[in-house]
């Protein structure tokens, strides 16, 4: 009898051990610009969302154009990007169902300290790129339809210049790779400030030469993808992600990111909830 009781207890323990004790995490597919990943921001804040919502966030870090294309094709649940005109077009075409402001930082024009084109200290981005073109100083462009590339193109357009020639290199690469190329070739480039500052921790000769022009303002938005595009789109979790991202507690995490290392945040919170707090 005792033997039978021990056996039954053992079976019960085995069955209990095999039974699921917690629900499997949901997956959220996030397509985002390289700057949110390369800066380290997502690594800093996403664990909070994953724990609170029992979710796993699969991050696809590409240029804004590619991120929006992934959304258009229904291959992700949500996009976090930084090209307002492209975001508006995405929404108008019905590819997204909800867009919210998240944060902003700024773009900067980088180069080596020697600065052969003499643009250091300029605060007019159009004038700075005009001087680079006139002097045919080597410039590395993202060339990838990213938010940074779109901003660069807009500045060239304001200058009335269509850059071409050996001095102008279209890399077709993400921001990290372009920073490496510019550093190795002692060239100029346009970068978001957050990715550049993160790169300084690894070591780079590039310095900020041009900043402070309102044209260089760099806002970020988050968009849920239209669930009609793919039955696998998790619209409910995508909405929860946006609610979390624009909430005051998460905006506070964004405001604090980078302060300990750089003395200032890499991004400035800008959600409606943050602005009206």
Number of C-alpha atoms within 10 A of each C-alpha: 6 7 7 9 10 11 12 12 11 12 12 12 12 11 10 11 10 9 9 8 8 7 7 10 13 14 16 21 21 24 27 26 29 23 28 20 17 19 23 16 20 16 12 14 16 17 13 15 17 17 11 9 14 15 19 17 18 12 17 18 20 23 28 28 22 18 24 28 17 21 26 18 13 21 18 29 28 32 29 26 29 29 22 15 10 17 24 12 12 20 17 11 10 13 23 27 15 15 19 18 21 26 22 17 19 20 26 24 25 28 27 19 14 11 17 14 18 14 21 20 12 16 19 17 26 21 16 22 26 20 15 21 21 11 13 16 19 21 25 24 26 27 19 20 17 27 26 28 24 20 21 24 18 14 20 19 13 13 15 11 15 9 19 11 9 10 16 18 19 16 15 17 19 22 28 18 13 21 28 15 20 24 21 12 13 21 22 28 25 28 27 22 22 22 22 25 20 20 17 12 10 7 10 16 15 25 20 21 20 22 21 15 15 12 16 24 15 20 20 23 19 26 25 28 32 23 18 13 17 14 9 12 22 20 19 11 19 24 18 12 24 21 14 17 23 22 16 19 12 19 23 14 17 24 18 17 22 21 12 9 12 12 10 13 18 27 25 19 26 22 21 14 15 17 9 8 7
